[in-house]
Amino acid sequence: MDAQLMRELEELGGEIRPNSLRECDEIIIDQPSFSARIALWGGHLVSFIPMGQQDVLFQSENEGALTRFGRRHFGVPVCWPWFGANTEDDDLPAHGLARYFRWQLVEVGRFKNGDAKIVIRLASEDHPLIEEMWPHAFELRQVFRLGEGFSVNFSAANLSDKTMPISEALHTYFRVGDNKTAQVQGLDGVQYVDKFDDGQKKQQVGAVSPCEELDRVYLDAPQETVLEDPALQRKLVISSEGAQSTVLWNPGEALAKLRTDMEDEDYRQFVCVETANALENAYKIAAGEMHQLRVTVRVEPLSDES
């Protein structure tokens, strides 16, 4: 690790804590107003805890989640360059390549308002296995902005000489006190594909609640949704840029019991609200071009009127 980067990280109140799991080092940041963890294996924000509150993000303590892939399913994992199963090759892993490789810390600092800034990078040229699995050269960067809330700015540059087809998601697992009382606002009237109902297209009516047994891709979705959580008396305002889809996911009780990466009751403690470009909202990045996808999350108290 670059000595200058390490000094800058220490000045930010951070450290890199080694983990024997696939050398999955984590960047740990402690500030007066928050604490956060970023995993370099898979390149994702694992935890963000505002002072005096529970974690905004969900992690399972299930041993399968901890030892097989290093918490890849929790926090804000990156699904890229495809979302879901690869439609051309069944042997390729679900949800793309970005979550299966080690990212590199490349920049540490602060924004003008004092928010912490962490930048990590994944380049195909650094991983021969990626070049075997995916025919396009690329460079990915994530800029994490950490303060009163957080944002993840994900950028993908096509370094090849051919157009690159993309579907993607920032697959955010939001912690809730009880998914049965939580609700997602902001999708009223939006058409969605219900993957739990053979891909039927439906139209949302009102808020989404209860937030269980969901696998829905909302197409041409608005740029802001709100996850209201009466059990924790807070709401999470989720804003996106560069995304046309919003994906809601929760396995529900029956499917949760079949999974080996979470405890049977974990499904009660999270709702995935994903910033995405999926299904009909997939797109292409021209040779030499770049695309950015950003999610910003604000944490606010849930008023009596909410």
C-alpha positions as CSV (number, residue, x, y, z in Angstrom):
1,M,0.0,0.0,0.0
2,D,1.3,3.5,-0.9
3,A,2.8,5.2,2.1
4,Q,1.4,8.6,1.2
5,L,-2.1,7.1,0.9
6,M,-1.7,5.4,4.3
7,R,-0.8,8.8,5.9
8,E,-3.7,10.5,4.3
9,L,-6.0,7.7,5.5
10,E,-4.7,8.1,9.1
11,E,-5.3,11.8,8.9
12,L,-8.9,11.1,7.9
13,G,-9.3,8.9,11.1
14,G,-9.0,5.7,9.1
15,E,-7.0,2.5,8.8
16,I,-6.8,-0.6,6.7
17,R,-7.6,-3.6,8.8
18,P,-6.3,-6.9,7.3
19,N,-8.6,-9.8,6.9
20,S,-7.4,-13.3,6.1
21,L,-10.4,-14.0,3.9
22,R,-9.0,-13.8,0.4
23,E,-6.9,-10.9,1.6
24,C,-10.2,-9.0,2.0
25,D,-8.7,-5.9,3.7
26,E,-11.3,-3.4,4.9
27,I,-10.9,0.4,5.1
28,I,-12.2,1.5,8.5
29,I,-13.1,5.1,9.1
30,D,-14.2,6.6,12.5
31,Q,-15.4,10.2,12.6
32,P,-17.3,12.0,15.3
33,S,-20.5,11.9,13.2
34,F,-20.2,8.4,11.7
35,S,-18.2,5.2,11.2
36,A,-17.9,3.3,8.0
37,R,-16.3,0.2,6.5
38,I,-15.3,-0.4,2.8
39,A,-14.3,-3.9,1.7
40,L,-11.6,-4.0,-1.0
41,W,-12.6,-7.5,-2.0
42,G,-15.6,-6.8,-4.2
43,G,-15.1,-3.0,-3.8
44,H,-18.2,-2.0,-1.7
45,L,-19.4,0.0,1.2
46,V,-20.1,-2.6,3.9
47,S,-21.3,-0.4,6.8
48,F,-22.3,3.2,7.5
49,I,-23.3,4.0,11.0
50,P,-24.4,7.6,11.9
51,M,-23.6,8.6,15.4
52,G,-26.2,7.3,17.9
53,Q,-28.1,5.2,15.3
54,Q,-28.1,1.7,14.0
55,D,-26.2,0.9,10.8
56,V,-27.9,2.2,7.6
57,L,-26.7,-0.9,5.8
58,F,-27.4,-4.6,6.6
59,Q,-24.8,-7.3,7.1
60,S,-25.5,-10.9,8.0
61,E,-23.5,-12.8,10.6
62,N,-24.2,-16.1,8.9
63,E,-21.0,-18.1,8.5
64,G,-21.8,-18.8,4.8
65,A,-21.9,-15.1,4.1
66,L,-18.7,-14.5,6.0
67,T,-16.5,-17.2,4.7
68,R,-17.5,-18.0,1.1
69,F,-17.4,-14.6,-0.5
70,G,-16.5,-12.1,2.2
71,R,-19.9,-10.4,2.8
72,R,-20.3,-9.8,-1.0
73,H,-24.1,-9.9,-0.6
74,F,-24.4,-7.2,2.0
75,G,-23.9,-3.4,2.2
76,V,-23.7,-1.9,-1.3
77,P,-22.3,-4.6,-3.6
78,V,-21.8,-3.7,-7.2
79,C,-23.5,-5.7,-10.0
80,W,-21.6,-5.0,-13.2
81,P,-21.4,-5.5,-16.2
82,W,-24.5,-7.6,-16.0
83,F,-27.4,-7.7,-13.5
84,G,-28.8,-11.1,-12.6
85,A,-27.8,-14.1,-14.6
86,N,-25.6,-13.8,-17.6
87,T,-27.9,-14.5,-20.6
88,E,-25.2,-15.7,-22.9
89,D,-23.0,-17.9,-20.7
90,D,-24.5,-19.9,-17.7
91,D,-21.0,-20.6,-16.4
92,L,-20.4,-16.9,-15.6
93,P,-21.3,-15.7,-12.1
94,A,-24.5,-14.0,-11.3
95,H,-24.5,-10.2,-11.1
96,G,-21.3,-9.7,-13.1
97,L,-17.6,-9.5,-12.4
98,A,-17.0,-6.5,-10.2
99,R,-18.0,-8.1,-6.9
100,Y,-15.6,-11.0,-7.3
101,F,-12.2,-9.2,-7.5
102,R,-10.0,-7.1,-5.2
103,W,-10.2,-3.4,-5.8
104,Q,-7.3,-0.9,-5.2
105,L,-7.4,2.1,-3.0
106,V,-6.2,5.1,-5.2
107,E,-7.2,8.3,-3.4
108,V,-8.1,9.6,0.1
109,G,-9.1,13.1,1.1
110,R,-12.0,15.4,1.9
111,F,-14.6,17.3,0.0
112,K,-14.8,21.1,0.4
113,N,-17.6,20.7,3.1
114,G,-15.4,18.3,5.1
115,D,-17.0,15.0,4.0
116,A,-14.6,12.1,3.8
117,K,-13.6,10.9,0.3
118,I,-12.4,7.4,-0.6
119,V,-11.7,6.4,-4.2
120,I,-11.1,2.7,-5.3
121,R,-10.4,1.3,-8.7
122,L,-10.7,-2.0,-10.6
123,A,-9.1,-2.4,-14.0
124,S,-9.5,-5.4,-16.3
125,E,-5.8,-5.2,-17.2
126,D,-4.8,-6.0,-13.6
127,H,-6.7,-9.3,-13.5
128,P,-6.0,-11.9,-16.2
129,L,-9.1,-13.9,-15.2
130,I,-11.3,-10.9,-16.0
131,E,-9.8,-10.7,-19.5
132,E,-10.6,-14.4,-20.0
133,M,-14.2,-13.9,-18.8
134,W,-15.1,-10.6,-20.5
135,P,-13.9,-9.5,-24.0
136,H,-13.9,-5.7,-23.2
137,A,-11.2,-3.8,-21.5
138,F,-12.5,-1.4,-18.8
139,E,-11.7,0.6,-15.8
140,L,-14.1,1.0,-12.9
141,R,-13.9,3.6,-10.1
142,Q,-16.0,4.3,-7.1
143,V,-16.0,7.5,-5.2
144,F,-17.4,7.2,-1.7
145,R,-18.6,10.4,0.0
146,L,-19.1,9.9,3.7
147,G,-20.6,12.6,6.0
148,E,-24.1,13.2,7.4
149,G,-25.2,10.6,4.8
150,F,-23.3,8.9,2.1
151,S,-23.0,8.6,-1.7
152,V,-21.5,6.1,-4.0
153,N,-20.4,7.4,-7.4
154,F,-19.7,4.5,-9.7
155,S,-18.1,5.1,-13.1
156,A,-17.3,2.6,-15.8
157,A,-14.9,3.5,-18.7
158,N,-14.9,1.4,-21.9
159,L,-11.2,1.0,-22.9
160,S,-11.9,-1.4,-25.7
161,D,-12.5,-0.6,-29.4
162,K,-16.0,-2.2,-29.3
163,T,-19.4,-1.1,-27.9
164,M,-19.9,-2.7,-24.4
165,P,-23.5,-3.9,-23.4
166,I,-24.3,-3.1,-19.8
167,S,-26.9,-3.9,-17.2
168,E,-26.0,-3.0,-13.6
169,A,-27.0,-2.2,-10.1
170,L,-25.7,-0.7,-6.8
171,H,-27.5,-3.5,-4.9
172,T,-28.0,-1.7,-1.6
173,Y,-29.2,-3.6,1.4
174,F,-30.8,-1.1,3.8
175,R,-31.2,-2.2,7.4
176,V,-34.8,-1.8,8.8
177,G,-36.2,-2.6,12.2
178,D,-39.0,-4.6,10.7
179,N,-39.7,-5.1,7.0
180,K,-43.4,-5.8,7.6
181,T,-43.9,-2.2,8.8
182,A,-41.4,-0.6,6.5
183,Q,-42.6,1.0,3.2
184,V,-41.1,2.4,0.1
185,Q,-42.6,5.7,-1.2
186,G,-42.1,7.3,-4.6
187,L,-42.9,4.5,-7.0
188,D,-46.7,5.1,-7.3
189,G,-47.8,4.6,-10.9
190,V,-44.5,3.2,-12.1
191,Q,-44.6,0.0,-14.2
192,Y,-42.5,-2.9,-12.9
193,V,-41.6,-6.5,-13.8
194,D,-42.5,-8.9,-11.1
195,K,-39.9,-11.6,-11.1
196,F,-41.7,-13.5,-8.4
197,D,-44.7,-13.8,-10.8
198,D,-43.2,-15.1,-14.0
199,G,-42.0,-11.7,-15.1
200,Q,-45.5,-10.2,-15.4
201,K,-45.6,-6.5,-15.9
202,K,-47.6,-4.6,-13.4
203,Q,-48.2,-1.0,-12.2
204,Q,-47.5,0.1,-8.6
205,V,-50.4,1.5,-6.7
206,G,-49.4,3.6,-3.6
207,A,-46.5,2.7,-1.4
208,V,-44.8,-0.6,-1.4
209,S,-45.6,-2.4,1.9
210,P,-45.0,-4.8,3.5
211,C,-41.4,-5.0,2.1
212,E,-41.2,-8.8,1.9
213,E,-41.2,-11.4,-0.9
214,L,-40.2,-8.8,-3.4
215,D,-38.2,-9.2,-6.7
216,R,-39.4,-6.2,-8.8
217,V,-37.6,-4.2,-11.5
218,Y,-39.3,-0.8,-11.7
219,L,-38.7,0.6,-15.3
220,D,-38.1,4.2,-16.0
221,A,-38.3,4.9,-12.3
222,P,-38.1,8.3,-10.6
223,Q,-34.7,9.5,-9.3
224,E,-35.9,9.6,-5.6
225,T,-37.5,7.0,-3.4
226,V,-38.0,7.1,0.4
227,L,-37.7,4.1,2.7
228,E,-39.8,4.7,5.8
229,D,-38.9,2.6,8.8
230,P,-41.3,3.1,11.8
231,A,-39.5,0.5,13.9
232,L,-36.3,2.6,13.8
233,Q,-38.1,5.9,13.6
234,R,-36.2,7.1,10.6
235,K,-36.5,7.5,6.8
236,L,-33.9,7.0,4.2
237,V,-34.1,9.3,1.3
238,I,-32.5,7.6,-1.7
239,S,-31.5,9.7,-4.7
240,S,-30.0,8.4,-8.0
241,E,-28.3,9.7,-11.1
242,G,-27.5,7.8,-14.2
243,A,-30.1,5.1,-13.4
244,Q,-33.4,4.3,-15.2
245,S,-34.5,1.4,-13.0
246,T,-35.2,0.8,-9.3
247,V,-35.0,-2.8,-8.0
248,L,-36.8,-3.9,-4.8
249,W,-35.7,-7.2,-3.4
250,N,-36.5,-9.2,-0.2
251,P,-36.6,-13.0,-0.3
252,G,-39.4,-13.4,2.2
253,E,-39.6,-16.2,4.8
254,A,-39.7,-19.3,2.6
255,L,-36.8,-18.4,0.3
256,A,-34.7,-17.0,3.2
257,K,-34.7,-20.4,4.8
258,L,-33.3,-22.0,1.6
259,R,-30.4,-19.6,1.4
260,T,-27.0,-20.5,2.8
261,D,-25.7,-16.9,3.1
262,M,-28.1,-15.6,5.7
263,E,-29.9,-16.6,8.9
264,D,-33.5,-17.6,8.6
265,E,-34.8,-14.4,10.2
266,D,-32.4,-12.0,8.4
267,Y,-35.0,-11.1,5.8
268,R,-36.9,-9.2,8.5
269,Q,-34.1,-6.8,8.9
270,F,-33.4,-5.5,5.4
271,V,-35.0,-4.1,2.2
272,C,-32.9,-3.9,-0.9
273,V,-33.6,-0.7,-2.9
274,E,-31.3,-0.9,-5.8
275,T,-30.1,1.9,-8.1
276,A,-30.0,0.1,-11.4
277,N,-30.2,-0.1,-15.2
278,A,-31.8,-3.5,-15.8
279,L,-34.0,-5.4,-18.3
280,E,-35.4,-2.8,-20.8
281,N,-33.2,-0.1,-19.2
282,A,-30.0,-1.9,-20.1
283,Y,-27.7,0.3,-22.3
284,K,-24.4,0.4,-24.2
285,I,-21.2,2.2,-23.6
286,A,-19.5,3.2,-26.8
287,A,-15.7,2.5,-27.3
288,G,-13.7,5.1,-25.4
289,E,-16.8,6.4,-23.5
290,M,-17.8,6.3,-19.8
291,H,-21.0,6.0,-17.8
292,Q,-21.7,7.1,-14.2
293,L,-24.1,5.7,-11.8
294,R,-24.7,7.4,-8.4
295,V,-26.7,6.8,-5.3
296,T,-27.0,9.3,-2.5
297,V,-28.6,8.4,0.9
298,R,-29.8,10.9,3.5
299,V,-30.9,9.8,7.0
300,E,-33.8,11.8,8.5
301,P,-36.1,11.3,11.5
302,L,-39.5,9.9,10.8
303,S,-42.0,12.6,11.9
304,D,-45.4,11.8,13.3
305,E,-46.9,13.1,10.0
306,S,-45.0,10.6,7.8
